[in-house]
Amino acid sequence: MLDDLRALGPFKYLYSTSGDPASQQALATLLQPSGGTFASTMGGEVQLPENVERIYEFFGNVTLKEGDKFEKFAKWWYGEYLGKVIQDGSIEPTPITKVKGGLNALQEAADGMLDGKIRGKPVVNPQE
């Protein structure tokens, strides 16, 4: 599977939404042999090759921080990548599921996520 993904490269940036050690290792492997940078939602002790850098921040913060590596990523993300993949339909917004009942429905929404009954993002209107 990694070989199939590597064939789609080379990659400028990669992003792990799970951030677990296995996904971080997979991204580091995909960036070989030339190396590169990936963003991850988790940090932790993960052995990475010297030519691979991990940016560990909340995703929104990665694009707002000062510094060359963050500014390059933000320029690529907003200036090149995001508009292109939205236009060509490569990515779609995560679907939402409205859960009625206001704040009292928070447990129902959480249970629905765990049970697999709610896919995507549950949305609760606290003013209901």
C-alpha positions in Angstrom: 0.0 0.0 0.0 2.8 2.4 0.8 4.4 1.8 -2.6 1.1 2.7 -4.3 0.9 5.9 -2.3 4.6 6.7 -2.9 3.9 6.4 -6.7 1.6 9.4 -6.3 4.5 11.6 -5.0 6.7 13.4 -4.6 4.9 15.2 -1.9 5.4 18.7 -0.6 3.6 18.2 2.7 1.6 15.5 4.3 -0.9 15.6 7.2 -1.8 12.9 9.7 -5.3 13.4 11.1 -5.0 10.4 13.5 -1.4 11.3 14.5 -0.7 7.9 16.0 2.9 6.6 15.8 2.0 4.2 12.9 0.6 7.0 10.7 3.6 9.2 11.5 6.0 6.4 10.5 4.0 5.8 7.3 4.2 9.5 6.3 8.0 9.6 7.1 8.3 6.6 4.8 6.3 8.3 2.0 8.7 11.3 2.2 11.7 9.2 1.4 14.2 9.3 -0.1 14.3 13.1 -0.4 12.7 13.9 3.0 10.2 16.7 3.8 7.7 17.9 6.3 4.5 16.6 7.7 1.9 17.9 10.1 0.5 15.7 12.8 -2.4 16.1 15.3 -0.3 14.3 17.9 3.3 14.5 19.0 5.0 11.7 21.0 8.2 9.9 20.8 8.4 8.7 17.2 11.8 7.9 15.6 11.9 9.8 12.4 14.6 9.9 9.7 16.9 13.0 9.9 15.5 14.4 6.7 11.9 14.3 7.9 10.4 17.0 10.1 7.1 16.8 12.0 5.1 19.9 12.8 3.0 19.1 15.8 0.3 21.7 16.5 -3.4 22.0 16.3 -4.0 22.3 12.6 -5.4 25.8 12.6 -2.3 26.9 14.6 0.1 25.5 12.0 -1.1 27.9 9.4 -1.1 30.9 11.8 2.3 30.6 13.5 5.3 32.7 12.5 8.4 31.2 11.2 9.6 29.9 7.8 8.3 26.3 8.0 4.8 27.4 9.2 4.6 30.2 6.6 5.6 27.9 3.8 3.0 25.4 4.8 0.3 28.0 5.1 1.2 29.5 1.7 1.0 26.0 0.1 -2.2 25.0 2.0 -4.2 28.1 1.2 -2.5 29.3 -1.9 -2.0 26.1 -3.9 -3.7 23.1 -2.4 -7.0 23.9 -0.8 -8.7 25.8 -3.6 -7.6 23.2 -6.2 -8.9 20.2 -4.4 -12.2 21.9 -3.5 -12.7 22.9 -7.1 -11.8 19.5 -8.6 -13.9 17.6 -6.0 -11.0 15.7 -4.5 -12.1 16.5 -1.0 -15.6 17.2 0.4 -16.6 18.8 3.7 -17.3 16.4 6.5 -21.0 15.7 6.7 -22.9 17.0 9.8 -25.6 15.4 11.8 -27.9 17.7 13.8 -28.8 16.3 17.1 -31.9 17.9 18.6 -32.3 18.6 22.3 -29.8 21.3 23.1 -27.1 20.8 25.7 -29.0 17.9 27.1 -28.3 16.0 23.9 -24.5 16.1 24.2 -24.4 12.6 25.7 -26.7 11.2 23.0 -24.4 12.8 20.3 -21.3 11.3 22.0 -22.9 7.8 22.3 -24.0 8.1 18.6 -20.5 8.7 17.6 -19.2 5.7 19.6 -21.9 3.4 18.4 -21.4 4.4 14.8 -24.9 5.8 14.4 -23.6 9.3 13.7 -21.1 9.7 10.9 -19.2 13.0 10.4 -19.6 15.8 12.8 -22.5 15.9 15.4 -23.9 19.4 15.8 -25.9 20.3 18.9 -27.6 23.7 19.1 -27.2 24.7 22.8 -30.1 27.1 22.5 -32.7 24.5 21.6 
